[in-house]
Amino acid sequence: MRKLALPLALGLAHGVADGAAGMLLGSLPRTMALGQVALLVLLYNALAFGAQPLVGLAADRVGRPRAAALAGLLLLGAALLAFGQQPRLAVALAGLGSAAFHVGGGALALCATRGRAAGPGLFAAPGVVGLAGGGALAAGGFLLVSPLLLVLGVLMFAIVEVNMPILPYEQTIDDRRLTATGFQPSSIVNRPSSSVGFEAHDLVMLVLLAAIALRSAVWTSLEFLFDGRYELLLAMALAAALGKIAGGLLADRIGWRRWALGSLALAAPLLALGGQSTLALLAGVALLQSATPVALAAAALLLPRRPAMAAGLALGLAIAIGGVPAIGGLGSTFAAPLGLSAVLTAAALALWWAVRQVAGARSRVAIDG
């Protein structure tokens, strides 16, 4: 349980950070034309998601993911303060802050429970609730700057005070200490194993990112489909958060491959029935998002000495790509029963195959199912 304290603190900060960003973006239509709002939302997404791999690369280079996470929260606080006078600057600060926090916080959560999906699940879960809650606050005309600044300050203090896990940046770290935490120095990146060689590493990563992007495309399409129905979107966000938490814990217990394949396979028919049954929709959303911790943990195993880059690719680039179909007007196609089933089948098989390839890099908990 002590290893989960850091992912939990980071997860709470994740929820507040995304809530602040959602509130700022949702408040833009009150002060400017919709065309300008659309451009600023695109700017935010480009920075918050597209810039994550670059920020992750920098965080890994200097070996300071906690500094990246704290810097991200500071930038989000600055965005809250700047919004009243400089909304465009505030959006840019929020995008950069989100990118920095996601890679820094994601890296720490991965290192805290290395080789397990529970930590990434706890970190990722509150974000979707915060984003939906922030949007709902904006729709209701609320701009809660001071309370959010106070909570961000408290959470920053908590992140500073919580014990840090062993980080994989020092090449001279005793391998036995790392192995005790689940880290395998002889991973597929540094020493090709029998299951996957160095030349195949990029292919495995591409397939894994494709699986994340396909799953993200379904989620984004569902959000577009139910846009404006704030109560339903909040319920979907809560279901997604519960799915991520439960998915991380259950995947560690019953096997990553079994959970990844089974959860996405079950999500497809439930989401297809979502138009007729809210309960089926929420159950499908929970299952859809429950595969996120496995995907994030698998990305970290593919990049064992670059956890911030792993977080940036899985939480940033892949999700940004997954949002393209909905932005391009294909959201209804991806949310339709036939399209949804095809996309989730492809995502399930891709995730199952990618996780199978990294099985040799994981110890202490059996991936196979």
SEKE-239329 format. One record per atom (N, C-alpha, C): x, y, z. Coordinates in pm, whole numbers, padded with zeros to 5 digits, always signed. Example, Ala and Ser with C-alpha at 12.3 -4.5 7.8 and 13.67 -1.06 7.14 Angstrom:
% residues 2
+01319-00569+00780;+01230-00450+00780;+01320-00330+00780;+01285-00225+00708;+01367-00106+00714;+01290+00003+00787;
This chain:
% residues 369
+00082-00122+00000;+00000+00000+00000;+00085+00126+00000;+00206+00120+00063;+00291+00238+00067;+00334+00279-00072;+00352+00181-00161;+00392+00213-00298;+00282+00285-00374;+00159+00272-00327;+00047+00337-00396;+00023+00479-00347;+00094+00522-00241;+00073+00657-00188;+00110+00763-00290;+00223+00745-00357;+00265+00843-00457;+00170+00846-00577;+00136+00730-00638;+00038+00736-00748;-00095+00797-00706;-00137+00774-00582;-00263+00832-00535;-00253+00984-00527;-00144+01036-00469;-00125+01181-00461;-00117+01242-00600;-00044+01175-00689;-00033+01224-00826;-00167+01218-00898;-00244+01114-00870;-00376+01101-00931;-00469+01213-00889;-00468+01247-00761;-00551+01358-00713;-00509+01488-00780;-00377+01508-00791;-00329+01628-00860;-00369+01626-01007;-00370+01508-01067;-00412+01491-01206;-00557+01538-01223;-00642+01497-01132;-00783+01538-01139;-00800+01688-01128;-00728+01749-01034;-00741+01894-01015;-00681+01968-01134;-00566+01921-01184;-00502+01987-01298;-00592+01982-01422;-00645+01864-01452;-00734+01854-01568;-00865+01930-01545;-00908+01937-01419;-01027+02015-01388;-01005+02163-01416;-00887+02213-01379;-00855+02352-01407;-00852+02380-01557;-00789+02288-01632;-00781+02305-01777;-00921+02299-01840;-01002+02204-01796;-01137+02192-01849;-01221+02315-01819;-01205+02371-01701;-01281+02489-01664;-01240+02610-01749;-01108+02625-01771;-01062+02737-01852;-01110+02725-01996;-01096+02607-02053;-01140+02589-02192;-01291+02606-02205;-01365+02554-02108;-01510+02566-02113;-01559+02708-02094;-01476+02794-02036;-01516+02933-02012;-01485+03024-02130;-01410+02976-02227;-01370+03061-02339;-01488+03118-02418;-01595+03039-02445;-01705+03095-02525;-01774+03215-02462;-01752+03240-02335;-01814+03355-02271;-01746+03487-02308;-01623+03477-02360;-01547+03600-02384;-01504+03618-02529;-01523+03519-02615;-01476+03532-02754;-01560+03449-02849;-01540+03473-02979;-01618+03405-03082;-01580+03258-03089;-01674+03178-03140;-01653+03033-03145;-01535+02995-03233;-01510+03072-03340;-01396+03042-03424;-01265+03055-03349;-01254+03159-03268;-01135+03176-03187;-01124+03068-03081;-01237+03029-03024;-01238+02922-02924;-01185+02793-02985;-01231+02761-03105;-01187+02639-03171;-01036+02638-03191;-00980+02751-03231;-00835+02759-03251;-00760+02743-03120;-00811+02801-03014;-00745+02789-02884;-00754+02647-02829;-00867+02581-02854;-00879+02440-02811;-00779+02354-02887;-00763+02381-03017;-00662+02308-03094;-00522+02336-03042;-00495+02462-03005;-00365+02496-02948;-00341+02419-02818;-00442+02417-02733;-00428+02345-02607;-00399+02197-02631;-00475+02135-02720;-00455+01993-02746;-00317+01965-02806;-00272+02054-02894;-00139+02035-02953;-00030+02040-02848;-00044+02133-02753;+00056+02145-02647;+00039+02037-02541;-00083+02018-02495;-00108+01927-02384;-00083+01781-02421;-00112+01743-02545;-00095+01604-02587;+00022+01586-02683;+00025+01666-02788;+00130+01649-02887;+00269+01678-02836;+00282+01769-02740;+00414+01806-02688;+00465+01710-02581;+00384+01618-02536;+00426+01531-02427;+00553+01449-02456;+00567+01389-02575;+00692+01315-02599;+00816+01402-02589;+00809+01526-02637;+00924+01616-02629;+00955+01654-02484;+00851+01685-02409;+00871+01717-02268;+00921+01594-02192;+00868+01476-02228;+00915+01353-02165;+01061+01326-02195;+01102+01350-02318;+01242+01333-02354;+01331+01423-02270;+01289+01549-02252;+01367+01642-02172;+01371+01599-02025;+01257+01554-01972;+01253+01511-01832;+01343+01390-01809;+01345+01298-01904;+01434+01182-01891;+01580+01222-01904;+01608+01318-01991;+01746+01361-02010;+01805+01416-01881;+01728+01497-01811;+01778+01556-01686;+01751+01466-01566;+01668+01363-01585;+01641+01269-01476;+01560+01329-01363;+01467+01419-01394;+01390+01488-01288;+01240+01486-01320;+01177+01370-01315;+01033+01368-01344;+00950+01441-01239;+00993+01439-01113;+00916+01512-01012;+00921+01662-01039;+01036+01713-01082;+01045+01854-01116;+00952+01888-01232;+00941+01797-01328;+00850+01820-01441;+00706+01825-01394;+00669+01733-01304;+00532+01732-01253;+00500+01859-01176;+00593+01902-01090;+00570+02024-01012;+00567+02148-01102;+00655+02151-01202;+00654+02263-01296;+00522+02269-01371;+00469+02153-01407;+00340+02150-01475;+00229+02207-01390;+00227+02173-01262;+00125+02227-01173;+00142+02378-01153;+00267+02424-01148;+00291+02568-01137;+00240+02641-01261;+00263+02585-01378;+00216+02648-01502;+00063+02652-01506;-00001+02546-01457;-00147+02546-01453;-00199+02651-01355;-00128+02667-01243;-00164+02774-01150;-00149+02911-01215;-00041+02930-01291;-00021+03057-01361;-00131+03079-01465;-00175+02971-01529;-00284+02983-01627;-00412+03031-01561;-00440+02979-01442;-00560+03024-01369;-00552+03173-01338;-00434+03219-01298;-00418+03360-01263;-00425+03450-01386;-00376+03400-01501;-00371+03483-01622;-00501+03486-01700;-00592+03394-01672;-00708+03377-01758;-00795+03502-01769;-00814+03572-01660;-00902+03689-01662;-00855+03798-01755;-00723+03819-01764;-00667+03927-01845;-00611+03880-01979;-00554+03761-01980;-00488+03709-02100;-00533+03565-02126;-00654+03547-02177;-00703+03409-02196;-00619+03327-02294;-00564+03389-02396;-00482+03315-02493;-00353+03267-02427;-00290+03354-02351;-00171+03314-02277;-00204+03205-02176;-00320+03217-02112;-00361+03117-02014;-00378+02980-02078;-00434+02974-02198;-00452+02846-02267;-00316+02785-02300;-00222+02868-02347;-00089+02817-02378;-00019+02765-02252;-00030+02839-02143;+00030+02794-02017;-00034+02664-01968;-00166+02656-01982;-00236+02535-01940;-00193+02415-02023;-00176+02434-02154;-00132+02324-02239;+00007+02276-02204;+00100+02369-02186;+00236+02332-02149;+00239+02268-02010;+00161+02325-01918;+00156+02269-01784;+00100+02128-01782;-00004+02105-01861;-00062+01972-01869;+00039+01872-01924;+00111+01911-02029;+00211+01822-02087;+00318+01786-01985;+00370+01887-01914;+00475+01862-01817;+00426+01776-01701;+00305+01805-01654;+00256+01726-01542;+00230+01581-01581;+00171+01559-01698;+00140+01422-01738;+00265+01336-01752;+00370+01390-01812;+00489+01307-01829;+00563+01289-01696;+00571+01396-01617;+00639+01383-01488;+00563+01296-01391;+00433+01324-01377;+00352+01243-01287;+00338+01100-01335;+00320+01083-01466;+00310+00948-01520;+00436+00868-01497;+00553+00931-01516;+00680+00861-01494;+00694+00817-01348;+00658+00904-01255;+00669+00869-01114;+00574+00756-01076;+00452+00761-01129;+00356+00654-01101;+00406+00521-01156;+00465+00523-01274;+00519+00400-01333;+00635+00345-01250;+00722+00434-01204;+00837+00390-01124;+00795+00341-00985;+00688+00399-00932;+00644+00361-00797;+00593+00218-00793;+00530+00172-00901;+00479+00034-00906;+00530-00032-01033;+00661-00036-01046;+00721-00084-01168;+00682-00228-01197;+00643-00253-01320;+00602-00387-01358;+00460-00421-01320;+00386-00322-01271;+00247-00344-01232;+00159-00235-01292;+00033-00267-01308;-00061-00173-01367;-00138-00091-01264;-00129-00127-01136;-00208-00060-01033;-00174+00088-01021;-00045+00120-01018;-00003+00259-01004;-00048+00347-01120;-00024+00306-01245;-00075+00384-01357;-00226+00402-01355;-00298+00301-01307;-00443+00313-01298;-00485+00422-01201;-00422+00424-01084;-00454+00526-00985;-00419+00665-01035;-00308+00676-01107;-00269+00806-01159;-00364+00855-01268;-00401+00767-01359;-00479+00808-01475;-00626+00834-01443;-00680+00764-01344;-00825+00766-01321;-00884+00904-01295;-00829+00985-01204;-00898+01111-01172;-00897+01214-01284;-00808+01199-01383;-00798+01300-01487;-00926+01320-01564;-00988+01211-01603;-01110+01221-01684;-01225+01282-01602;-01228+01254-01472;-01331+01314-01386;-01307+01464-01373;-01180+01502-01356;-01148+01644-01345;-01183+01720-01471;-01153+01663-01586;-01182+01732-01712;-01332+01752-01730;-01409+01646-01702;-01555+01658-01715;-01611+01754-01611;-01560+01746-01488;-01607+01836-01383;-01574+01981-01412;-01454+02006-01465;-01417+02143-01501;-01505+02199-01610;-01537+02115-01710;-01627+02158-01816;-01766+02188-01764;-01813+02106-01670;-01945+02129-01612;-01948+02259-01531;-01839+02287-01458;-01832+02413-01383;-01839+02533-01478;-01765+02523-01588;-01767+02632-01685;-01905+02650-01745;-01972+02540-01776;-02107+02548-01833;-02204+02613-01736;-02179+02595-01606;-02265+02657-01506;-02225+02799-01471;-02121+02852-01537;-02079+02989-01513;-01984+03007-01397;-01925+02899-01348;-01835+02907-01232;-01689+02912-01280;-01611+03002-01220;-01468+03011-01245;-01399+03014-01109;-01366+02896-01057;-01317+02882-00920;-01164+02888-00918;-01111+03009-00927;-00966+03025-00934;-00900+03002-00798;-00943+03073-00697;-00878+03065-00566;-00885+02926-00505;-01003+02858-00503;-01005+02723-00447;-00913+02626-00520;-00908+02634-00652;-00821+02544-00727;-00675+02573-00701;-00638+02699-00688;-00500+02734-00656;-00461+02679-00519;-00551+02688-00424;-00524+02637-00290;-00503+02485-00293;-00591+02414-00362;-00580+02269-00369;-00453+02228-00443;-00420+02299-00552;-00296+02269-00624;-00175+02286-00534;-00175+02391-00452;-00063+02412-00360;-00049+02300-00260;-00161+02255-00204;-00159+02144-00107;-00106+02016-00173;-00152+01988-00293;-00110+01867-00362;+00036+01874-00404;+00085+01990-00439;+00227+02005-00469;+00311+01975-00345;+00267+02023-00231;+00337+01993-00106;+00337+01843-00078;+00223+01777-00103;+00215+01633-00080;+00311+01558-00173;+00321+01601-00298;+00411+01534-00393;+00557+01552-00351;+00589+01668-00295;+00725+01691-00247;+00757+01602-00127;+00659+01581-00040;+00682+01510+00085;+00679+01358+00070;+00607+01305-00026;+00598+01160-00042;+00732+01105-00088;+00771+00991-00034;+00897+00928-00072;+00899+00893-00220;+01011+00924-00284;+01025+00895-00425;+01071+00750-00447;+01025+00689-00555;+01072+00553-00587;+01212+00560-00647;+01275+00443-00661;+01403+00436-00731;+01380+00468-00878;+01459+00560-00929;+01445+00600-01069;+01552+00530-01154;+01522+00500-01279;+01611+00416-01359;+01716+00491-01440;+01745+00617-01404;+01833+00696-01489;+01981+00667-01467;+02017+00630-01345;+02158+00606-01317;+02198+00467-01364;+02294+00460-01455;+02338+00332-01508;+02409+00249-01403;+02459+00312-01297;+02537+00240-01198;+02454+00188-01083;+02323+00207-01087;+02239+00158-00979;+02250+00007-00968;+02262-00042-00845;+02272-00186-00822;+02151-00258-00879;+02174-00350-00972;+02064-00420-01037;+01978-00496-00939;+02037-00541-00830;+01957-00618-00732;+01854-00529-00665;+01887-00403-00641;+01789-00312-00582;+01676-00285-00679;+01710-00270-00806;+01606-00245-00905;+01518-00367-00924;+01579-00485-00925;+01501-00607-00941;+01402-00624-00827;+01441-00579-00708;+01352-00590-00593;+01226-00506-00611;+01233-00404-00697;+01115-00322-00722;+01040-00366-00846;+01090-00470-00914;+01022-00518-01034;+01090-00476-01162;+01197-00393-01154;+01265-00344-01274;+01368-00445-01319;+01369-00475-01447;+01465-00570-01502;+01563-00496-01592;+01690-00478-01548;+01787-00409-01632;+01810-00479-01764;+01789-00610-01769;+01809-00685-01893;+01680-00688-01974;+01614-00572-01981;+01487-00565-02054;+01512-00568-02203;+01402-00570-02277;+01415-00587-02421;+01482-00468-02488;+01483-00352-02420;+01548-00237-02482;+01700-00247-02470;+01748-00289-02354;+01891-00290-02328;+01958-00421-02364;+01884-00531-02360;+01940-00659-02395;+01830-00745-02454;+01827-00760-02585;+01717-00832-02648;+01695-00968-02586;+01568-01001-02562;+01533-01131-02504;+01490-01225-02615;+01459-01347-02577;+01419-01445-02677;+01284-01413-02737;+01201-01333-02665;+01066-01307-02713;+01060-01192-02811;+01155-01097-02801;+01154-00984-02893;+01293-00926-02901;+01341-00899-03020;+01474-00844-03038;+01471-00694-03054;+01592-00636-03059;+01602-00491-03069;+01533-00439-03195;+01549-00509-03306;+01490-00462-03430;+01337-00464-03425;+01282-00554-03345;+01136-00564-03335;+01079-00466-03233;+01166-00399-03156;+01118-00313-03049;+01028-00202-03101;+01071-00135-03208;+00990-00025-03262;+00854-00074-03310;+00851-00193-03369;+00723-00248-03415;+00629-00272-03297;+00682-00328-03190;+00599-00353-03072;+00544-00222-03017;+00629-00120-03009;+00584+00009-02958;+00477+00069-03049;+00497+00059-03180;+00398+00113-03274;+00263+00042-03260;+00266-00089-03244;+00142-00164-03228;+00074-00125-03097;+00153-00110-02991;+00096-00070-02863;+00032+00068-02872;+00102+00163-02934;+00047+00298-02948;-00077+00298-03038;-00077+00211-03139;-00196+00200-03224;-00315+00150-03144;-00291+00054-03054;-00400+00004-02970;-00456+00114-02881;-00366+00195-02823;-00411+00305-02738;-00489+00407-02820;-00439+00439-02940;-00505+00537-03025;-00644+00490-03067;-00657+00363-03102;-00788+00310-03143;-00887+00316-03028;-00842+00278-02910;-00931+00284-02794;-00968+00429-02762;-00870+00519-02776;-00896+00660-02753;-00994+00717-02856;-00986+00667-02980;-01077+00715-03084;-01222+00684-03049;-01245+00567-02991;-01380+00531-02950;-01427+00622-02837;-01341+00644-02738;-01377+00728-02625;-01407+00871-02670;-01322+00928-02754;-01343+01064-02802;-01471+01074-02883;-01498+00973-02964;-01621+00973-03044;-01745+00970-02955;-01738+00894-02846;-01850+00890-02752;-01871+01026-02686;-01762+01092-02652;-01773+01226-02592;-01838+01323-02690;-01798+01317-02817;-01860+01404-02917;-02008+01371-02934;-02040+01243-02929;-02177+01200-02949;-02270+01255-02841;-02219+01260-02717;-02302+01304-02606;-02266+01445-02560;-02204+01522-02648;-02163+01658-02614;-02284+01742-02570;-02268+01813-02459;-02375+01897-02407;-02461+01830-02302;-02456+01699-02294;-02534+01627-02192;-02444+01608-02070;-02434+01712-01989;-02332+01719-01885;-02348+01613-01777;-02471+01583-01740;-02491+01480-01638;-02443+01344-01687;-02473+01312-01812;-02429+01185-01868;-02277+01182-01884;-02220+01293-01927;-02075+01298-01944;-02004+01282-01810;-02060+01341-01704;-02001+01323-01571;-02012+01177-01526;-02126+01116-01552;-02143+00975-01517;-02044+00888-01596;-02025+00919-01724;-01929+00845-01805;-01787+00864-01751;-01755+00986-01707;-01623+01012-01652;-01600+00933-01525;-01700+00928-01438;-01687+00849-01315;-01671+00700-01346;-01748+00652-01444;-01735+00512-01484;-01596+00485-01540;-01544+00578-01618;-01410+00562-01674;-01306+00558-01565;-01320+00645-01464;-01223+00647-01353;-01227+00517-01274;-01346+00470-01242;-01358+00343-01170;-01300+00228-01253;-01323+00233-01384;-01269+00130-01471;-01118+00127-01469;-01055+00243-01470;-00909+00249-01469;-00851+00195-01338;-00913+00234-01227;-00864+00185-01098;-00880+00033-01088;-01001-00014-01118;-01027-00157-01110;-00944-00234-01213;-00929-00176-01333;-00854-00243-01438;-00709-00264-01400;-00646-00165-01338;-00508-00182-01295;-00492-00290-01191;-00581-00291-01093;-00573-00391-00987;-00603-00532-01038;-00709-00544-01118;-00749-00677-01166;-00651-00733-01269;-00596-00645-01352;-00500-00693-01452;-00376-00751-01385;-00331-00690-01276;-00218-00745-01203;-00251-00881-01142;-00377-00899-01108;-00416-01023-01040;-00443-01137-01137;-00511-01110-01248;-00551-01221-01336;-00469-01230-01464;-00382-01133-01487;-00298-01137-01606;-00329-01024-01701;-00225-00957-01749;-00244-00840-01835;-00311-00876-01966;-00263-00981-02029;-00317-01016-02160;-00463-01058-02150;-00493-01138-02050;-00631-01183-02033;-00723-01063-02011;-00678-00970-01925;-00763-00856-01895;-00776-00764-02017;-00666-00736-02086;-00670-00645-02200;-00765-00697-02307;-00754-00824-02338;-00838-00880-02443;-00984-00890-02398;-01005-00939-02277;-01141-00959-02228;-01217-00830-02205;-01150-00730-02148;-01221-00605-02117;-01266-00534-02244;-01179-00527-02344;-01217-00458-02468;-01319-00539-02548;-01308-00672-02542;-01406-00755-02612;-01545-00739-02551;-01553-00728-02419;-01682-00709-02353;-01734-00566-02369;-01642-00471-02382;-01684-00331-02395;-01761-00307-02524;-01724-00375-02632;-01784-00349-02763;-01936-00369-02764;-01989-00486-02723;-02135-00501-02727;-02207-00410-02629;-02145-00384-02515;-02211-00296-02418;-02221-00152-02471;-02114-00104-02532;-02117+00030-02589;-02212+00038-02708;-02222-00071-02783;-02315-00074-02896;-02459-00060-02848;-02486-00105-02726;-02620-00092-02668;-02638+00038-02590;-02535+00120-02589;-02537+00240-02506;-02647+00338-02541;-02690+00339-02667;-02796+00431-02705;-02930+00394-02646;-02948+00267-02611;-03074+00221-02554;-03068+00204-02403;-02948+00189-02347;-02935+00162-02204;-02818+00240-02146;-02849+00329-02053;-02743+00405-01988;-02653+00314-01906;-02711+00213-01843;-02632+00120-01763;-02531+00046-01850;-02575+00001-01969;-02484-00066-02060;-02374+00029-02107;-02410+00154-02132;-02312+00254-02174;-02204+00272-02068;-02246+00289-01943;-02150+00313-01835;-02062+00191-01810;-02122+00072-01817;-02042-00050-01800;-01941-00063-01914;-01985-00031-02036;-01894-00037-02150;-01781+00063-02139;-01812+00184-02092;-01709+00285-02073;-01607+00239-01969;-01655+00182-01859;-01564+00134-01755;-01470+00027-01810;-01523-00066-01887;-01439-00170-01946;-01344-00113-02050;-01393-00019-02130;-01308+00044-02231;-01186+00109-02167;-01208+00183-02060;-01099+00256-01997;-01015+00168-01903;-01066+00051-01869;-00993-00036-01777;-00867-00095-01840;-00853-00085-01972;-00732-00133-02039;-00620-00030-02036;-00649+00093-01996;-00549+00199-01996;-00427+00167-01909;-00444+00120-01784;-00326+00093-01702;-00232-00012-01761;-00289-00114-01824;-00206-00217-01886;-00123-00156-01999;-00186-00076-02083;-00116-00015-02195;-00004+00076-02147;-00031+00154-02044;+00069+00246-01993;+00186+00170-01928;+00154+00067-01851;+00260-00012-01788;+00343-00086-01891;+00279-00134-01998;+00353-00202-02104;+00446-00106-02176;+00402+00018-02198;+00489+00117-02262;+00613+00142-02176;+00595+00144-02045;+00710+00165-01956;+00808+00050-01963;+00760-00072-01983;+00850-00186-01996;+00927-00182-02127;+00868-00123-02228;+00939-00108-02355;+01046+00001-02347;+01028+00097-02259;+01124+00205-02240;+01164+00212-02093;+01233+00112-02042;+01255+00101-01897;+01339+00213-01838;+01427+00273-01916;+01508+00382-01864;+01456+00520-01907;+01340+00522-01968;+01280+00649-02011;+01131+00651-01975;+01100+00650-01847;+00958+00643-01806;+00879+00767-01846;+00942+00884-01848;+00870+01005-01887;+00835+01001-02036;+00926+00951-02117;+00897+00935-02258;+00785+00833-02279;+00788+00723-02203;+00682+00623-02212;+00547+00685-02180;+00543+00765-02073;+00418+00831-02036;+00375+00929-02145;+00471+01002-02202;+00437+01099-02306;+00382+01035-02431;+00435+00920-02469;+00385+00851-02587;+00246+00793-02563;+00226+00731-02445;+00100+00663-02417;-00011+00759-02377;+00022+00860-02298;-00080+00954-02249;-00095+01076-02339;+00001+01098-02428;-00002+01216-02511;-00021+01188-02658;+00085+01140-02722;+00083+01124-02867;-00027+01029-02913;-00037+00911-02850;-00137+00813-02894;-00279+00866-02875;-00303+00935-02764;-00437+00989-02740;-00468+01102-02837;-00366+01183-02870;-00387+01290-02968;-00426+01231-03104;-00357+01125-03144;-00391+01060-03271;-00532+01002-03264;-00568+00947-03150;-00702+00891-03135;-00812+00995-03146;-00780+01121-03121;-00881+01225-03132;-00904+01277-03272;-00816+01240-03366;-00825+01292-03502;-00956+01252-03572;-01000+01125-03564;-01124+01090-03635;-01245+01173-03592;-01260+01195-03462;-01375+01274-03416;-01365+01419-03462;-01243+01475-03456;-01225+01613-03502;-01251+01622-03652;-01216+01516-03725;-01236+01514-03870;-01376+01480-03914;-01468+01466-03819;-01607+01440-03854;-01645+01295-03863;-01557+01206-03819;-01585+01062-03826;-01631+01006-03691;-01663+01094-03597;-01702+01047-03465;-01823+00956-03468;-01924+00990-03547;-02045+00907-03553;-02015+00769-03611;-01919+00762-03704;-01881+00632-03761;-01815+00544-03657;-01726+00602-03579;-01655+00525-03477;-01748+00488-03362;-01851+00569-03337;-01944+00540-03228;-02057+00450-03270;-02075+00427-03401;-02179+00336-03449;-02144+00193-03412;-02245+00107-03389;-02217-00030-03343;-02115-00106-03427;-02129-00102-03559;-02038-00178-03646;-01897-00122-03639;-01884+00010-03652;-01752+00071-03646;-01688+00054-03511;-01768+00070-03407;-01718+00055-03271;-01665-00087-03248;-01739-00187-03292;-01696-00325-03274;-01568-00354-03350;-01558-00302-03473;-01438-00326-03553;-01315-00261-03490;-01331-00137-03445;-01218-00065-03388;-01173-00129-03258;-01267-00166-03171;-01229-00227-03044;-01173-00367-03062;-01218-00440-03161;-01158-00570-03189;-01012-00553-03230;-00987-00457-03319;-00850-00430-03361;-00765-00384-03243;-00821-00297-03157;-00747-00249-03040;-00715-00363-02944;-00812-00450-02921;-00792-00563-02829;-00682-00656-02879;-00686-00689-03007;-00585-00780-03062;-00447-00715-03062;-00441-00586-03096;-00312-00517-03097;-00253-00509-02957;-00336-00478-02857;-00288-00468-02721;-00245-00605-02669;-00324-00706-02700;-00289-00843-02658;-00154-00884-02716;-00132-00857-02844;-00006-00897-02908;+00112-00819-02851;+00094-00687-02832;+00204-00606-02780;+00243-00648-02639;+00143-00673-02555;+00171-00715-02418;+00241-00850-02417;+00203-00936-02508;+00268-01066-02517;+00417-01051-02546;+00453-00954-02630;+00593-00935-02667;+00678-00884-02551;+00617-00808-02460;+00696-00754-02348;+00691-00845-02227;+00631-00962-02240;+00619-01053-02126;+00755-01088-02068;+00856-01099-02151;+00989-01136-02101;+01056-01028-02020;+01005-00903-02029;+01067-00793-01955;+01003-00772-01819;+00901-00847-01786;+00830-00826-01661;+00854-00942-01566;+00873-00914-01439;+00900-01018-01340;+00802-01005-01225;+00795-01110-01146;+00721-01115-01020;+00570-01126-01037;+00513-01072-01142;+00370-01085-01166;+00351-01140-01305;+00278-01249-01321;+00264-01313-01452;+00174-01231-01541;+00225-01196-01660;+00144-01127-01758;+00048-01223-01822;+00091-01342-01847;+00016-01433-01931;-00116-01474-01870;-00215-01485-01956;-00345-01530-01913;-00408-01616-02017;
